[in-house]
Amino acid sequence: MVVAIFFAGAWQRRWIADDGLIVLRTVRNLVAGNGPVFNAGERVESNTSTLWTYLIYGTHEVVGYRLELVALGLTLTLSMAAVACAMLGARVMYRGTRRAPAGGPMLLLPFGVLIYVMLPPARDFASSGLETGLVICWIGVMWLGLQLWARSPHREGRSGLPAPGTAAIAFIAGLGPLVRPEMALAAAVFLAMMAASRQSWRHLGWLVVIAGTVPVAYQLWRMSYYALPYPLTAVAKDAGGSKWDKGAEYLWDLLAPYVLLLPLIAVLVAGLVALWARSAPSRAAGPASSGHPLLRLGIRSPHRGSASGGTVADSRSGEGDDDEGGRLLRLRGRVRSTPVVTVAFLVVALVMLLYVTRVGGDFMHGRVLLPSLFLILLPVSVVPLPVGPARGSADASVRRVAVPVTAAAWLVVVGWAVTVQVTEDPFREEPESITSAGIVDERQFYIQRTGHKHPLLADDYLDFPRMRALVRDVSRNETGAVFLPVPGFQDRWDVVSYDHPMPGLAPFELPENPVKTVVFLNLGMTSMNLPLDVDVYDTVGLASPLAAHTDRMEDGRIGHDKFLPYDWVLARTGVVEDPVNFPRWIDVNWVNQAEVALQCPATQALIDSYSAPLTPERRWSNLVNAFSFAEYRINRIPAYEVQRCGLPMPEKVEKYQGTR
């Protein structure tokens, strides 16, 4: 029922974001044989989620549908699977498994999961073409897998081989950094917990190999291919930077509109009551049952079991030894338990929330906070209500408090969910604009700007301002040009054509494959509506390495707080030789200075790292210099960059007016 409700809400709000279309440009290049790049001939990783890119690519190769529909189907499916895994994992936490049951008869009510599935941003990004569905699905699978792991006995096969379930959990955990780079934090916590549990050294070695082979191999390949240790998007957004004030505004932007603190407080109360209800009867039973925290929660320590023919790690060590080694073994034995797994997920939720707040959040309303919210709600995605007769006076006393409090909290959450459903119009008419903090309801923004209730295909974005004019101008151009949006106009482009013959051509001879370059902020819709032989760049650095390697503007909009002036593209392409052919609003002095700045040896080395032929020597150079390339920054103002590099300043043109 809950999954059906979520699907209905997500389907009602179905769309593909402009940033979702960015992902599909790389997939198009993969399909065309150009490699995992954004522009053919430049090794740039413009997609934050590696696994999402290859998942779309692999699915497209199997089913053959339009990429937009493949992305839509995948993200909806993964989002629904995430919610199902959240509830199943909580069920295992409360009731155990068939082989290792826990507690008495109980009714499990959908609780915290209702908050997530009814939240408008969660419904928006259950489609969108972005990797949010994959992220929460990975979290949900890890939640269910580790709860099952906590309930199952530790088994080792020959040579310490882990059980199939344990191996699968370790492998999926290792994929965390490929889901999104910051998921490496979550993966590290989960794998550290598995490593700390009681096992043999050979078993631990197998877990390291299983979890680490794919991410380590890809990381080495990434560094040798892209010359960066993480996607270019992390460089563009300075993912290690700090903007706590922006992050706090972003957090409040999610909490305030939906009065989200109200259901979260109800969830907290219900969670604490559920914890108290599980431990109170054991404490009342006396010291014999209250000495061990696992016993107080009615949870068995499963590590003593053994498969037939298998071995249990260090099982021959004395259980009753009081020496330091014995205490350490007992402590490691308690790691593999439901409380430790649950606490680990709450720790990850807190870490992720702090990280998102520290970096300043995002420009899309609610988007990057959704994984943290999902993590926080996991332990109370469903809540137990006992059924049947009470098991003694202590149990009856607990029920008299726990049942009404939990029921009241559940009613608060259900009331909140109904209110949100009734009051939040998914297609409101009032204009959507970017807030003073730089945050926008992205889906609503593009619905209003394109005029489409469900902008799903790249074609739908042709109705976005400037798009049809751009496609028309690019298709008509036969000489090659740089296409720049004219400031202040919604339907005009400056077509800066080559004013000199292309190499190898006679004067006035038209090239067979004219070089065309487009620069525009809305990278996804632009790149997906143009052929792959048209280079597409943005000014903030998602697909433009030079822009990504500029310094962050202190008061800039989050996610857009870098800007590389158009002069750099004109200088790099060399499209104009005679200054009179520049547009009026372009300063020829900046272009001349940018041409000189590009000769800076360190900058040229950076450019060569992603554009020079990929020889074995280049791969090795990229590998060993990846971290230094990631840290390298240029000044976006060409004159300052010329000074920084100690290069001669070009002669200034005193007075110049272009012809357009």
LINBELHU-V16846 format. One line per field, one symbol per residue. ss: DSSP state (A for helix, B for strand, O for the rest). A space follows every 50 residues. Layout:
ss: ???
This chain:
ss: OAAAAAAAAAAAOOOBOAAAAAAAAAAAAAAAOOOOOOOOOOOOOOOOOA AAAAAAAAAAAAAOOOAAAAAAAAAAAAAAAAAAAAAAAAAAAAABOOOO BOOOOBBBBBOAAAAAAAOAAAAAOOOBOOOAAAAAAAAAAAAAAAAAAA AOOOOBOAAAOBOAAAAAAAAAAAOAAAAOOOAAAAAAAAAAAAAAOOOO AAAAAAAAAAAAAAAAAAAAAAAAAAOOOOOAAAAAOOOOOOOAAAAAAA AAAAAOOOOAAAAAAAAAAAAAAAAAAAAAAAAAOOAAAAOOAAAAOOOO OAAAOOOOOOBOOOOOOOOOOOOAAAAAAAAAAAAOOAAAAAAAAAAAAA AAAAAAAAAOOOOBOOAAAAAAAAAAAAAAOBBBBBOOOOOOAAAAAAAA AAAAAAAAAAAAAAAAAAAAAAAOOOOOOOOOOOOOOOOBOAAAAAAAAA OOOOOOOAAAAAAOOOAAAAAAAAAAOOOOBBBBBOOOOOOOBBBBBOOO OOOOOOOOOOOOOOOBBBBOOOAAAAAAOOOOOBBBBOOOOOOOAAAAOB OOOOOOOOOOOOOOOAAAAAAAAOOOOOAAAOOOOOOAAAAAAAAAAOOO AAAAAAAAAAAOOOOAAAAAAAAAAAAAAAAOOBOOOAAAAAAAOOOOOO OOOOOOOOOO
